[in-house]
Structures are given as C-alpha cells and as structure tokens.
Amino acid sequence: MPTIFAGRFTRSVAFALIQAIGVALIIPVAYVLGQNFEFFPRTLIPVWTVARPEDLLPTMRFMSGAAFLVFLVSNLIFGSILPSTARRTAIEVYAFAIAITIGSVALFFFSMTVFDPELLLGAAVLGVLAFCLVHAVFEERSNRFDLRAGLAAIWNVIKSGFGLAGQIKPFPFALAAVMFTTTPILLAYWFKTDRQFADSVTAFRMAMLPNLAEGARYTTTNAYPGLTFLQPMMVRFDPNDPNRAFVLERAGGFYTFDTRDPINSKEMLFDLSEDVKTVYLETGAQSFAFHPDFDYGTSIGHNDLFVYYTSYTEAAQTNYLVSLDLSQSTPEARYESKFNLVELGGEPNASHNGGNLAFGPDGFLYFSVGDRLNNDLHQTIDQNFLGGIFRIDVDRQGADVSFPPKRAPDITRTAGYYIPYDNPLVDVPNALEEYYAWGLRNPFRFTFDRQGRIWAGEVGAATWEEINIIEKGGNYQWPFAEGYVESGKPRPDPLYGVEKEPIFNYVHTAYDRAIIGGFVIEDARLSELNGKYIFGDNFSGNLFTIEGTGEKVETSEIIGRADQYSQRGLTSFARSPEGEILLTTMGGGLTPEGEILKLIVDDGSVIEAPEPSDETGELVMASADLGREHFTMNCTTCHGDEAKDLYIELGHNMPDFTDPIYQASRSDEDLMTIIKLGGGRLGVDQAMPPWEMIFTDQDIESIVLHLRTLEE
C-alpha cells in the first residue's frame, strides 16, 4: 500500500509540475495579445495599472506556484490522468480557476509587481481555452482531427462543467470553486465603492510588503501633537505672522490656528462643503494661495485668498477657482465674499483634476488643471482649461502689463482677471491665452524656488511618474510620451510649444505610483538637506530627494516614509517659518485623522546648521557683549529712543528695543522672531527689514541677551 500511494503521489507531482509550467507560459502569451487588444474593457476594471515586461517573471512565479499546489491537490483527489474525458477536463478548468484566483490574490498582497487585472483575466480566458483545446485533441487522438468534432468536444466540456456545478455529493467541488473565484470580483467592487474598505485593504497590503524606507535616515512625527483635520490637503503660514497657520480640508473646511497653542486656537474661517458636494477619488478642495498683499484680518481692497476646488456629483462637475475676503468677521460673511474667477465645466470625471495655486515672483497667479481623463482634448489649446499650467493677472493691471481675455473657454465661465502680455500663446489665433505650459496629465503640485523656477510633480498614467521644470511655452508631451518613453500615440499637427522632457521620472510599482511634488529645500533646520528637491508618493508614503539644480538626474534617494500612506497618504509639502519640513497626510475619510507631519531624524534628533566659528575655528557662543556690538553697529539708528520721533513723523512706528517697557511686553522668542523675520511679524511695522540673511541665530540670540541687560 505505501508503494502504491508513493507512486500515485509521484505521478500527481509530475502532472502538477507540467500543468504549472503550462500556466506560467500562458502569462507572456496573454501579455503579448493584450498589447493589441483588450480581453475586457478597462473601463469595467476598477484598477488602471498596466503590466510591464519586467512584471511578467514575478507574475509567472506566483501563478505557477499557485497552480502547482492546486493541481497537486486536485490530482491526489481526482487522479492524475490526462484530460481525455469531458468531465476530467471540466475538473481541470475549475482547479485552474482556483489557482488563478489564489495566485492573483497573493500577487496583489505580497508582491511589488504592478497588478494588472486585465492581464490576469486574459490569462484566465486563454487557460480555459487551452484546456478545452487539449481535451479536443485527446478526444480525437485516434481519428483525423475534425473542426466540427473538436467544437463538439469543447461543448461537452462546457456541459460537464455545468453538471459538476450542480453536484452536491460527495462534495460540491465545482460550486465551491465558482463561489471562491467570484470573491475577487465582489471584493474589487467593494474596494471601488467603499473608501474605508479600500483604505483598510491598502494599508494591510502595504504592511505585508517590504518597507523600502526601512533604515532611512529620516522619519515623521505630528508637528502639532493632538491636532488633526479631516483630510488636510495643504498647510500654509501667514507671511506676516510666523505663529499663524492655515489649513484647507478636502471637504472644503478652511481653518487657522496659532502654532503656540494649536488645539485651543483652531478656528474654522469658512466652509465650502456645500459647494464641493461629493468627495470621491480625486475630487474636493485641492489648494489655496494668498495674494502677495495678504494681511490677515485687514481689507486690502479686494479678495486676498484664492482657492481651487471641484464641485462633483455623478451627474455634473465644475472645477472652481475662487477668491475670498478673509477680512470679513464671520465664516458666513467670508463665504459670501466668494468670487468665481473660473468655472470650468465639462463631463463629470473624478480623476485628474489637478490642481495647485501659487503666486509667482512676477505677482501673477499660476494654477494647474489635469486632463480630467478627457482624451479628446489632449494637446488642444483652444477649447478648455485642461492638461496645463495657467497664468493670470488677478489685479487686472492693464496698461502694458495685461489685457482682458479675448474669449472664454468652451462650457466654462471666466471673470475678474486679465492675461499677461508675455504669456506664450498671446495672439495665437483662437488660442486660450491663459495657458503658460501644456501637454500635462495631472500636475497636482508645483512650487517656485528662489531662482523663480517652477518644479512640478506630474502624476503618471500607468507606468511613469515625472518631475518637470515648467517653462513658459513648454509642451510636456502627454499623451504621445510619458517619462522618457514614447507612447506610440501620434503628435498633433500642428504641435504647439517646445517639447520638454522631465528632469526625473520613476516607474510604477506596487508601492510608488502617485507622485506628490514638493519644493527645493532652503534654510531648513535639517541643514544637510538644503539644496535638495523633496517629493513623495501618495500611495507608498515614501519620501525622496534629488539634487535641486534643475538639471536631469538619473536616481533619487529615499530618505524616509510618512506615518500615513496609501489612500490615507501624502497630499502636500510645506516649510514652516522656523525651517521645519512639513507635509500633510489625509488620514481617514469619515473622521479627522489627517495630520501635519514634520520631518525629523529617525533617532528623534534634529540636525542643526553648523554653528559659526571665528578665524581660529573656535565656536562663537552667544553673549551680551557680542549682542551689544551688533546692536550698536546695526540697530540703534532705527530702534533707539532718538529714532522714535523721526519715524513717527514719517508714518512708521518702529519698536524701541531699548525701552524696558517694550522689552517686558515681549518674550525672548518674540524678540528673536521680530529681528530675524522683520516687518509685519507680531505687529511690527513693515518698514523694519528682516535680518536673517545678515545675522546668524547666535547673533540674534546675543542681541536679545544684550537687550535684557538694559532692563537691569
């Protein structure tokens, strides 16, 4: 008896091995066929990733491994014989379906391989056809093969398959197989329709995969412990008060808080949720920017805050660029001050909406919009605001600076701005002259560096994520190229603008597939990162840097990972007035779990800039004597008692730092902030310049020490 069992087991292993090899060979065939046509329309599949050649080998390993185990069990139960009967072939088909299901689930949860459901569905179809054809060949093995007889044999397999599905005794194998193979379809539907479930699945998946950032130098922590938001999209600081921050939530809430007491000072300034409506996929409030003349709580004669958001339902969608007046006294009044500059119409689509807002060094407002999956309008410059970065003059300066728009986009309303004369499409017949650059897919975040260059993170389609330096009149090649790779789609004729390639791109994996552009790091407390461009990936939470020269680079450095990732992940980067590198993460969709994180060294320490030293190399320590020297040489002209009357006559109210009463009203931290960051900080007159580029922190600390000696 043991000999008989051993022989049966050996035959079962041999047959299972042959069957597993056959399953493995189906994968590249399905891939090649899938290059020319779709087995199933991708619009029916809730995952849009596309397999690459390098994904074939790991996919083959997972599928063949699952097939070997399933076919081994099947052979031990039903016997290891060739599929010469219709019933036996139907059993093989059911076993194959189970194997494909197990292999697909394992590939999804435990592999970094790009998961392409269309490829796997194609492999399943080819596998079923292969089993049926093999049976037809064996059925006719003693006769000359006849097509009619072959089709009849395949039909017999189908009938046997249905017969097995109704078989209950001794075990409902086929019925269980059908139920098992349909669970991924149900889970995919649940994944697509329930964001909380999708978040949980993705978080589990990420936890199962290797952490590429493990051992990286940096990590993140909540910058303001206990302070959370409902999916924060962006944080920005008051340009006149380093202790005041502003946060935009995805659902439309706009908040401010004092960084010295963030939890108790958190205040909603207005709420756009009634306008935003449904938050789904890539919809919701996206970005905000302050007017260059912004002065919180003070009317500047026009609206001083600009916000970009979508208003989305399954039936209709409009993307809005609006301005609001924050000097109004109540949330309701601030909301009522809302003025619509752009009402971007079009068919509803929850994907690729952009978008970012930023005022450039030239004082003009730049905003980005994705292509909204509108393939018909790729590379068009004369129909609507899609797939580009746009530049407008919200101050309507006129004269030789800007002019009123000559026409409005299709199904879009515009008002309240002019177009700069030096925009690249000015006087191009019928062009929308607001365009600054085009050929972009979804430029979700962009920033200016100190040289005025625009760094944009371009969210890719199915293969490549890009970092672009945006130039006036640049054509960034979507959709006829992505990354450095031609897509095969034709270039338009005529092609407007100068073709531009990214300065860096990275390929999609199971981890990284949604770039969030950051900024060139300057004057950061983590001084070793100065001069780097930081960016991250929304899905993986991984944080990267490249050299911030603006030149093309081949590789990036992974420096850490955000505390939150997957659909709960990264949405923006920011720099605090104190030089902290901050990022926002969404958290859950139903409760306020989103955070403002700061980048720290993984051991919890902070790398400070090297302390200044004198000619001998000795460290220069802060001292009252050093402060007296700096104050006498640089400050007494404006901030001593004798200067007070003069500046009052000129309409300025400069602080008299030598006055003990003034000193008593200010903490050491306040005095250092005023000296370092200058006019407008903590209510100081705008005429006072910032001294951070001239004094070191030790110098400023020394000045404060000197001022405190004047109280004695």
Beta strands, then each sheet from edge to edge (+ up, - down):
strand 1: 218-222
strand 2: 232-238
strand 3: 241-249
strand 4: 253-258
strand 5: 267-271
strand 6: 285-290
strand 7: 305-312
strand 8: 317-324
strand 9: 339-344
strand 10: 357-359
strand 11: 365-369
strand 12: 388-392
strand 13: 402-403
strand 14: 412-414
strand 15: 419-420
strand 16: 435-438
strand 17: 443-448
strand 18: 454-458
strand 19: 464-470
strand 20: 474-475
strand 21: 481-482
strand 22: 485-486
strand 23: 498-499
strand 24: 504-507
strand 25: 515-520
strand 26: 532-537
strand 27: 542-547
strand 28: 557-561
strand 29: 570-575
strand 30: 581-585
strand 31: 595-601
sheet 1: 1+ 31- 30+ 29-
sheet 2: 2+ 3- 4+ 5-
sheet 3: 6+ 7- 8+ 9- 14+
sheet 4: 10+ 11- 12+ 16-
sheet 5: 13+ 15-
sheet 6: 17+ 18- 19+ 24-
sheet 7: 20+ 23+
sheet 8: 21+ 22-
sheet 9: 25+ 26- 27+ 28-
end
